[in-house]
Amino acid sequence: MAGLAVHDALDAIPPAFPLQQVQERVHAEWGLRGQWHAINSERDQTWHLTGDAGSDYVVKLSHRMEQPATVDFQIGALDHIARIDPQLAVPRMVPTLAGARRTTITADDGTVHILRTLTYLDGRIAQDAFADCTDPAALRRATGAFVARLSLALRGYFHPHAASNRHDWDLSRVTALAPALPRIADPTLRAQCAQVLAEADSRIYPALTRTRHQVVHQDAHMGNLLVDPAQPANIVGVIDFGDMLYGALLADLVTAADCFPDESADPLVILAEVTQGFDTVYPLEEAEIDLVFDMCCLRLVNTVLVANARRDPADETPDAHLGGGRKHGAMLAKLLAVGRDTATHALRRACGFAVAARVPDPAAARTGLIAQRDAAFGKLWHFYETPLHLTRGQGPWLIGADGTHYLDAYNNVPQVGHCHPAVVRAIARQAAALNANTRYLADSPGSYAQALLAKAPAGFDVCSFVNSGSEANDVAAQIARFATGRTGAVVMQGAYHGITAATVELSPLTKAPPAHIACLPPPDLYRGVAPDPAESWAKAVAALAQAGHQPAFLMVDTALTSNGVPGQPEGYMQGLARAAHASGALVIADEVQAGLGRLGSFWGFATQGLDQVDVITLGKPVGNGHPLGVVLTRRDLWQAFYADCEVFSTFGGNSVSCAAGQAVLDVIEREDLIARTNQVGDLLRTELRALARRFPLIGDVRGRGMLTGLEFVTDQAARTAAPHQARQLVERMRENGVLVGTSGEYRATFKLRPSLTWTETEVAFFIDALRKSLNAL
């Protein structure tokens, strides 16, 4: 059908050469004789030739308008497939006795037609075998997979004629068929086709330009696919390369999905099954999966328009041509009734994509998710009065199910921003290569460990990988207890260090500490509270001694994040470390929240003036949210401990996690994020202090780098905490597009931990949202 225009319907009539003339020419050029059987073809004159030697062939005599370049384009494609995927069942060119790929034959009227011979593929036309298939879903998935393999085989092929082989089935120009709209007798169908054509120009085609393009077969539907007669769900070949052109990859997919048996079919189910099969072989990109529904609608409109353009005006039967106008119109109506959002949601789920950025019915989806979580997890606490359903993350932003964008000022996990492309690529590429038990040798863990240790203080020459910050703190505590032979520990009152059995005991924020855990009073310079570190340590040691324990270690989050990021007296942390060491205890710096540049330098403890650390732990942000925890220490501490305990995590520090960790390090360095952290963090606090002069509810602004404590009070002079108002502000900030959370003893402090990728733009957005929220109170 190449080259046909809607007004040239008569040109679709195939040539009508006498069989004897063709037989004589085939014998002269190819040396073939045998039994000839005509094959129905819309545009070419075609025969099945069973040669005298038993081999089968297809002889094609092209339409008089077929250009030599078009035929050479097809011949080149078949030769390319034979080289790239020799096992793929497509026809092969049979050269003439002289080695030519084609020849010509002249009709009585002087027109010249191209003659060629190809191998014959055994099999049954899929649409004829559909009724005998006991598993139509399997056939549809197999169809998608086979066509994807065909698309892959054509991916690297090009021909000068590829971009000029335009015809009525070219899905990139369906709008050119708009003149056929008046021929559609059904006014509802006509309006639906016009609607899709309008969307093609305004939305679909612009989006399509951002998807992959290549040479596509664009005719691999049930009428051109062959199945095994004994196993109708098994695709064994494809024929008819006449509609090939350079176009969108999606054209092959939606053409394959054009396998609707009758008007009662469910087009979305069929489309999902074919798409799923295609995606397993030729993985779709995000921009493509979101256009599958639109392109399927375009394909249906294409068929309806061609059917009506070619219908004889004298024919009173609407949509009669091709037998598909009416059926395809019914499929179009059903798809449009389902809607783009719902259909895309189903297609994404079928192919394992995250749900669409905009969920069809956000309220119903949220209710369903809450019920699902309650049933599977038990009753859980949610951040907001109305739980927030998120579907996407992008840099400093999170996107809700209704499409609302939220500036994330709370979640410190994505240190370099949500879904940073470099981290995503690193995870995907390593996952596609290897992710095995870490007792095997692999490249990424060792190289990542070296890169991390290169940033560690002098003397730190060993690291151990686990799966989380909780595990890292657990292992660190074990190392300290083994090294000292002691059982006691000292932590900050209100601290949080994890959820394992050992680290829950070290987390007075969530559980009252047992007798072998002593707590230090946190500083609070806003209220003039500046505990003497030596005195605080002595009291903690005395409390442990009374319970029969000695301190094995001091574990501290050097930013005191769970305490509301309070201001600390000069030398406070260093004083605690000296006191701990003087009493024979080790110092563990929990850098899960304070490290990796969060406080304006790579290590948070260094920012706080602490230079006497024995063990460093990392979690959450170290892999930008990918499960990874790290313990860094001195070789003498680790080796003695490991020789006795042989602590090992099967998947701690696996190849994928380490690839994520390395990507985080690379992004921090490449994008100079620590320098940005200081600039943007200082700007944020400056703007907050300016806002505090207008709103007396703001009591204190404190912090360093991209970690800020913003405390609210009801009385500036008395510095009375305002937990109720802080909670209200959390909800108002969400309404104004910003996500925050509270911390500290009074739960009256915003703990702001945005990603290191914030810029002046995000600061301005945050300040504007806070101003609106304060005004609302």
N, C-alpha and C positions, 0 to 999 in steps of 0.2 A: 504493500500500500504506500510505499515511499513516494513522496511528491504529490500525493492527491490533495486537492483542495475541495472544499464543500460544494462548490458549484460545478465541479468536474466529475459528477457521479458516473457518467458514461465511460470515463476513462478507466474505471475499475474493471471493465470487461477484459478478461484474459485473452491473449492471442489464440488463434484457432488454426494452427498449422496441421496439415494432414499428417497422421501418424507415420505413414510410410516415408515421407520426406525427412522427418526427424530421425527415424530408425536408420536410414541410409547415412545421414550425417554423423550420427553417434558411432556407427560401425566404422566409418571412414576415419574419424578423429580418435576414437577410443578403442576401436577393435572389439566392440561389445555387441553381442546378439543375445536374444533371449525372449522371455515372456514380458509383455508390457501391460501395465494396468494404470489407468488414469487416476490421479489423485485430485480431489477437489481443492481448488485454490482460488482465493479471492482476486488475485492480481496476476499471477504467473500461470503458465501452462505447465503442468507437472505430471510426471509418471513415476511409477515404481517399476523398475526393471530388474527382473530376476535373470541373471546372466546364465548362459549355457554351462558355465563352470560352477554354478551354484551360488555365486556371490550376489548380493542384492545392492542395488543402487537407486539413487533418486536423480532423475533428469529434469532440469529446470530450464524452461524457455521464458525469458523475461518479457514483461510488458514492453510495448513499443516505446514508452516514455522513460523506461529505466535507464539511467545514465551509467556509463562504464565505471565512473568513480564510485557509484553506489555499490555496484557489484564487487569492485575491488576492495571496498571498505569491508564488505561481508567476508570475502575470501581471506583478507588479512586477519580478521577477527578469529576465524576458525583456525588459521595457522598459529596465531598467538596462543589460543587456548591449548592447542596441541602441545606447545612448548611448555607452558606454565603449569597446566594441570592435565597431563596426558590421560589420566584415568577418568576425567569428566566426560560423560556420554553426550557428545555433540557430533554432528556430521563432520566427516573429514573430506577435504577436497580430493578428487580423483583426477590426476593430470592426464592430458591427452598423450597420445603416443609420442608426440614431439616435446612433451614436458610442459605444455602451456596449461594455465589454470582455468582458462575459458576460451571460447571461440564465438563466432557469430553465425547467424543464418539469416538470409534475406527473404522476406515475404513477397508475394506476387505484386503487392502494391509498392514495392521498393523500400519499405521500412526495414531497418536492421534490428535484429533481436539478439540478445546475448544468450548463449547456450553453455551450460556447465553441467558437470556430473559430480555427485557427492555419494558418500557411503550411505547406506540405508540403516536406520536404527530400528531394532526390533522393540516392540512394546505396543501397548494399547493406549489410545488417546485418553487422558485422564478424565475428561468430562463424560466419556462414554462408559468408563469403568466405575464412576462414582457410586452408582446405585448398588454395585456389588461389593463396595467397601464396607466392612463391618466396623471399622474404626475411623470415621471421617475426621475426627480431631487429629489423629496420628497422621493422616494423609495431608491435612493442612499444615501441620508443623513440619512434615517432611518437605512439603512444597516450599515453605519459607526457607528451610535449610538448604535445599538444592539450589534455589535461585540465588541465595546469598553466596554459595560456592561459585556459581556462574559469574556473579558480580565481582567476586574476588579475582577470578581468572581474567576478567576483562580490565581490572583496575589499572594496569600499566600500559594498556593499549591505546594508541591514538593513530589517526589517519587524517590527512588533509580534508577529507570529505565529512569527517565526523560532526563538525559544527554546522554543516550546511544540509544535512540530511533531514530536512524538516517535512513534517507530514501531519495528518489530522490527529494522530495519536500521541503527539508530542505534548507531554503534560506541562511543559513550560510555556505553552502558548494556547491553552484552552480558551482563553478569552477571545482569540481570533475566530472562534466558532460562534460567537454571539449572534451573527446574522441568522443562525438557524433557530434561535429562540422562538420566533413567531410560529414556527412549524409545529411546536409542541401543543397538542390539542388540549391537554389538561391544564387549566389555568393555575391550579395549585402547584403542580410540578414545574410549570414554566416559571412561577415566582420563586420557587426554591432554587432552581438552576440559576436564575438571575442573581439571587442573593449570594450564592457561592462565587459566581463570577465577579461580583462587586468586591467580595472579600479577597479574592485572588489578587486583584490589582492593589488594593489598599493595605493588605496585611500579609497574605500568604506568600506571594512572590518576593516581596522584600526580605522576608524571613528565610525563604528558600535559598537566596543568594549566600547565606551564611552557613550553608550545609555543604557536604562533600559532593563534588561533581566528577564524573568520569564517563567513559563510554558505557552505556547501559543497553541491555537487550530490549527491554521495555515491551516485550510481547510474550513473556514466559508465564502465560496463564494456563488454565486447564485445557484449553483447546490446542496448545502447543507443547504441553508436557506429556511425557510417556510414562506409563506405569507398568509394572510387572503384572501380566494377566492373572498369575497365580497368587500374587500378593499386591492387591490394588493400593495399599498404603505405601508402597515402595516406588519412588520415582526413579526411572531408569534412563531418562534422556530428555532432551529438549530440541525442538526444531524451529525453523522459520526465523532467520536473523534479519529479515527485511525491515524491521522497524528500529533497528539500532540507531543510536545517535549519541552525541555528547550531551549529557543532562544530569539531573540530580539523581543520586543513588536511590533516593526514596521512590523514584519512578519504578524501579525494578520491584521494590517491595510491594507497593500498592497494586501493581499489575498482577503480581502473584496472588494477592489477596482477592482478586476479582474471581472468586470461585463460589458464587452464591447459587445453590442448586435450584431454588425457586423462590417465589415471593414470600413464603412463610419463614425463610431463614432469618437468623439473628445476625445481622452484619457485624455487630461489635464482637461477638464471640468468635466469628470467623476471622475478623481482622486481628484480634488478639492472638489467636493460635498461629496464624501465619507470621505475624510479627515476632512472636516468641521464637519460632523456628529460625527465622532470618537472623535474629539477634544472637543466637547461640553460635552461629558460624561467622557472621560479619557484625561484630558489636556496634550497635547504634550509638551515636553521640546524643548528648542531652538536647541540642537544638533539633535533632532529627526526630526523636521520639515525640517531641511536642508538636511536630507537624504531620505525623502519620495520619491522624484523623482528618486534617484539612486536605491532605493529598489524596486520601481515599475518596473524600467527597468530590474532589476535582475529577478523579478518574470516573466516578459514576456520572457526573455531569458530562464529561467528555463522551462517554458511551451514549448517553441519551441524545446529545446534540448530533453526533454522527448518525445515529439511528434515524433521527428525524430528517436530517439533511439529505439522506439517501433514500428516504421513503418516496415512492411515487406519489405525487400530489393527488392522483386519481384514486389512490388507495384510501378508502374510508376508515380503515382500521388504524387507530392512533398508535404511534410508536411501534410499528410492525417490523421494520427492518432490523436485521441481525437477531431478531427474536429476543433482544435484550433491553430495548427501550423501556418497556413497562416494568420488567423485573428490576432493572437497575434504578428506575425511578422510585420503586417501592423501597429499595435498600437505602436510597438517599433520604427519603422521608423518615425512615426509622432512625438513621444515624443523627439527623438533625434534631429529631425529637429527644434523643438521648442527651445531646449537647456536647460541646467540645470539652468542657471541664471534666464532666463525668467520664467521657470516653477516654480522655488522656490519662485520667487517674487510673482507669482499668488497664490501659496499655502499659503504663509505667509499672504497675504492680506485676503484670504478666512477665515483664522483662527484668525485674529486679531493680528498677530505678527507685530512688527515693520518691515519695509522693510528690505530686505537683505542687509548685509554690502556692497556688491558690486552690484550696479544696472546694469542691462543688457546694457542700452545705456545711460551713464551718461549725455551726452550733451543734448540729447532729453528730458531726465527726468528733467534736470535743466530748459530748455526752457518751458516745460509744467508747472512746478511749479511756475515759474515767472508769466506766463500768468494767472494761476489759482489765485495767490495771488493778481495780479493787478485787476482781475475781481471781487474778493471777498472783498479785503481790501482797494482797491485804491492804488495809487502809494506809495510805501514804500521805505525808504532809506535802502540800504544794506551795509554791512561792507566793501565789496571789489568791485573792478571794475567789476570782474566777480563773481556774487554771489556764495557763497559756499554752496553746498548741502551736509548736513551731515546725516549720517544714524546710527551712533553708538557713544557711549562714553564709555571709559574704563579707570578708574583711571585718570591720568593726560592727557590722549589722547582723541582726537576726530577723527572719521573715516569718510572720505568722500565717496560719492556715487561710486567713481571709486576705492575704496579700499585704498586710500592714508591716512596715519596716520599723524595727526597734533598734535603737543605739544601745549596744551592750556595754554597760559601765560596771558590771558586777562580776562576770564570769572570767576568772583569771586563767582558765584552762587553755584557751586558744591564744597563747602568748604572742604569736605573730599574725593573729587575726583568724577568723573562722574560714576554714576551707582554703587556706593559702595554696595557690596553684603549685608551688614548688613542693610543698609537703604532700599534697594529694598525689602528684606525679610520682614522688619517691615511694610512697606507700603502694600505689598501684603497680609500678614497674617491678618492685621487689616481690610483691605478692604474686605477680605473674611468673616470677622466676623460681623462687624458693622461699619456704618458711617452714623449717624443720626443727626438731629437737636441738637445743643449743649445745649439746655435747658433741655434735658434729662440727667440723670446721666450716666456716663460711666467711665471706669477705667483709660484710658490713659491720658485724659486732666489734671485731678487732680494730678496724680503722676508726669507727666512731669512738671507742674507748680511748684511743690515742688522742683524738681531737678534743675530747672532753678533759682528759687529764692535762693536756697542754694549757688549758685555761685555769687549772687548779693551783692553789698555793704551793709553794715549795714544800717538798716532803710528801705530797700526796701522789702516790705512784701506782695505786691499785683501785679498780672499781669493780663492783659487783652489780649485775643487772637483775631486777625483779620486775613485777608487773604493775606496781602502784607505789604511791608515796607511803601508804600504810605499811606495805611490805618492807619498803626501804627503812622506815623507822623501826620496824620490828627487828630486822636484821642488825641495824645499828645498835639497838639496845642489847641484843644478844652478844655482839662483839664486846661491848663495854662490860657487861657482866662477866663474860669469860676472862677478859683481860685483867679485871680487878678482883675477881672472885667474890664480888659483893652482890647483894640483891636489891638494895635501895635505889631510888631515883628521885630526881628533883625536876619539877616542871613549873611553869608559870600558872598561877591561878587563872582559870578561864581558858586555858590553852586547848588546842585540838591537834592531835597527832595521828589519828587514824581509826580504823574500825576492826583491826584484828584483835584477838584476845589480849595480846600484850599492849597494843597501842591504845585501846579503849581505856585501859587503866591509866595511861599517860595523858588522857584527855578529860580533864575535869569539866570542860564545857558540856560534855554529854553524859558523864557518869561520875558519881562521887568517888574519889580516889581511895584505894585500899591503904592499909597502914604502912606498906613499904614504899608509898609514893608521897613525897612532901611537896607542898606548893609554896611558891614565892609570891608576895604581893606585887602586882604590876605597878609600874610608875604611872602617874597621871599628872603631867606638868600643867595641864589646863586648870586643874584644881589644886595645884601646889603640892602634889604628892610625889616625893622623890626619895624612895627607899634607899638606904645605904646598902650597896650590894654585899659587902662583907658581913654586915649585921643580919641581912635577910638570909644569907647562906648559913650563917651560924645557927639561926633559929630552925631552919629546915633540917640541918644535920642533927640538931638536938631532938627534934620531933621523930626523926628516923631512929635515933639511938634508943629513945624511949620505947619504941616498938620492936627493938632488937635488930635493927638494920643499919648498914653503913651505905653511903651513897656510891653507887657505881658510876653514875653519870648525871650530868645536867643536860637536858634536851630543851632547846629553845628555838622558837620561830623568832628570828632577830627583828622582824618588823612588828611583832606582837599583834598580828593581824586580827586574831579572834578577840583581842582586848580592845579593838576599836582603833588600832594604829596610833596609840598614844605617843606623845612626845616623851623622850627619854633624857635623863640627865647626861651630861657629857661624861664619857667613860663608863657608863653604867654596865654595858655588856662586858666590856673588858674586865671590870671589877668582879663580876660574877665568875668569869672564866678563871681569873687568878685565884679566887677563893676556892673554886671547885678543884683546880689542880693542886692547890696547897693541901687539900684534904684527901688527895689520892683519887679523885673522880675524873672521868673523861668528859669532854665537852662535845656535844653533838649539835651541829647547826642544821636545823630543819629548814631547808631552802625551798620547800615545795611552793610556798607563796612568795618568798622574798627574793628568790634567786633569778638567774638568767636575765639580768638587766632590769628587773622590776623596780629596784630602789635607785636606779641611776648608775650602777656599776654592775659588772657581771655577777658578782657574789654579794648578796645582801649583807652578810656578816661583815664584809670588808667596809661597806658603806657605814655601818654602825660602829666602826673602830675596833672590831673584834679580830685579833690576829692569833689567838691561841685556841685553835679548833682541832679536834682529833678525828672527827667523822663528819662528813657532809652528806645530807640526803636530798634527793630530788624526786619529784613526782609530777602529776598532772601536766604542767606546761612544758615539761622537757620533751615530750613527744607531740606537743600541740593538741593533746587530748587522746592520742593513741596510747593504749596501755603500756606504760613504761615507768619504771622507778629505778633509781640509781643510788648506790652507796659508794662514796669515795673515801678512802682512808690511806694509812701508811701500810707498807708491805708487812712490817713486823707484826702489827696488830691483826691484819687479815690472815696471814699465813698460819700463825699459831692457832687462830680460831678455826680456820678451815680444816687444818690437819686433825683437829679433834672432832669437829661437827660435820664437816663436808656439806655445808648448807648449799643447796643447788636448786634453781628454779627451772623447770623443764622448758618453759617458753619465756622466761624473763630474759630480756635482751635478745629476742629472736631477730632474725634478719629484717623482717618488716618493721618492727619497732625501732631497731637501730637505724634503719633508713630514714624513718620519720625524725628521729632525734638528730641525725646528721643534717637533715634538711632544715630543721629549726636553727641549728647553729649557723648554717650557711646563710639563711635569710637574715638573721640578726646582724651578721657581719656585712653581708652584701648591701643591705638596705640601711646600714648605719643606724640601727634602731635604738641603741643605747644613747647615742647623742640626741636623737629625736625624743627619747623618753624624758630626758632632763628638760629640754626646751618646752615640749608640749605640757609636761606635768607642771612645770613652773607657771606656764600660762594659765592652766586650769585653776591652780590655787590663787593666782593673782585675781582672776575674774570672780572666783568664789568670795574672796575677801571684799571685793568691790560690792558684790551682791549683799554681803553681810551688813554693810553700812545702811542698806535700805530695809533689810528684814531682820528684826531683832531675834527671830526664831533661830537664826544661825548663830551658834555660840562659838565654835572653834573650827578652824581650817588647819589641818596639819598633814604632814607626810613628805615623801621624797619620791622622785622619779614618777612612775605611773602607779603609785599607791598613795591614796589620799583618804584621810579620815575627815568626814564632815559631820560635826556633832550639832544637834539641835537642843535648845533649852527653852524653858518657859520663863526663866528669869535670868537676865544677863548678869546681874550682880551676884546673885546667889548661885548661879551656874547649875540650876536645877534641870536635870535631864528631862527631855520631852519624848518619851517612847511612844505615846499615843499619837502625837503629831507626826513623828517619824514614820510610823506605820501608815498613817494616812497619806503621807507624801510618797511612799513607795507606790501606792495605788495610783495617785495622781500622776506621778512620773510615767508610769506605764501608759496611762491614758494619753500622755503627751509624747509618747514614742521613745521613752528611755527606760531601760531595765536597771534597777539598783537593788541593793539589799542592805540590811542593818547588821551591826555587830556590837561588841562591847558589853560591859556589865549591865548597862541600862537599856541596851537595844535601842539606843537613840542616836546612833552614829551610822551614817552611810559609809560603808566600806567600798570605796571606788577602786576597782582593779581592771580598768579597760586594757585591751590589747596594746602592745607597744606600737601598733600601726596607726594610732590616732594622729590626726593633724589638727590644725587650727579650725578646720571646718567642723569636726566633731565636737571640739570644745565649745564653739559658738552654738551648736545645736543643743548641747547639754545645758548650757547656761540659760538659753531661751526657754527650754522645757522646765528647768527649775524655777525660773521667774514666774512662769504661768502657774506652776503647781503651788508655789507659795502664795500667789495672789488668790488662788482658789480656796485656800484655807482661811 
